[in-house]
């Protein structure tokens, strides 16, 4: 329940690491993600977030939507919902 220190890049990496652990606990991986919904406290962080996104995903890219939001949990800069399908 603590945010990674270091801003949007650190928070994005921690978010995807967390998602990866949850998926692994259910026999899935990030390769099984088919859709990602991204909420950013500041849309100006999109380019930096997108760089991190490309560290965790590759083609064929999951479908994705993103929007700016305020009041994210714990004062976070990013929140991500990932939808995975067991194949």
N, C-alpha and C positions, 0 to 999 in steps of 0.2 A: 504494500500500500504506500510505497514511496516512489516519487518520480525520479527518473534518472537525471542526474545533474549534467548540464552542458547544453541545454537548449533543444531546439527542434530535432537536430540530428541524433543526439543521444536518446531523446524520448522516442523517436521513430524506431531506432534500432531496438530499444528495449521492448517496445510494443510488438514488433515482429518476432523477437525472441520469445516473448510471452505467448503469442499466438502459436508459434511453432511448438512450444512445450504442451500447450493444451491439445493441439492436434495430435501430437505424438502419444499422449495419454489415451487417445481413442483410436490408435492405429493408423493415423493419417499424417500427412506432411504438408508443407506449403505447396507442393506440387499438386495437391488435391483441391486447392482453393480455386473457386470458379468466379467469385465476385468479392470485391472489396469496396467498402463504403468508408470514406475518409472525412473526418471532421477536423478542421484546423481553426485554432483560435485566431490566426492571422493568415489570410490567403497569400500574403507576401512570402510566407514560408514554403509555398508550393514547390518552387524549384529545388530547395534543399531536401524537402520531404521526398520528392520524386527521385532524387539521386539515391537515397536510401532504399526506396521501393525497388529500384533496379538491382540493388545488392541481393535482395531476397527473392525476386521473381524474374522469370525470363519468358520468352515466347514459347507457347502461346500465352499471352498475358491474360490474367483474370479480368473480367469486365470490372469497370471501376467508375465510381462517382465520388465527387468531392464537393464539400461546401464549407463555408465559414460558419463558425458557431462560437458563441461566447458562453461562459459559465461551464466549461468542461469539468468533469470530475477532478477533484484535487487541484484545480487550477492548471491542469495540463495544457500543453500547446497542441497536442494531437490526440485523437481517439480514432480507433479503427475497428470496424466490424468486418469479419471475414467469414465467408460462406464456403464450406468445403463439401465435396461429394465423394463418397467412397465408391471407387470404381471396381 
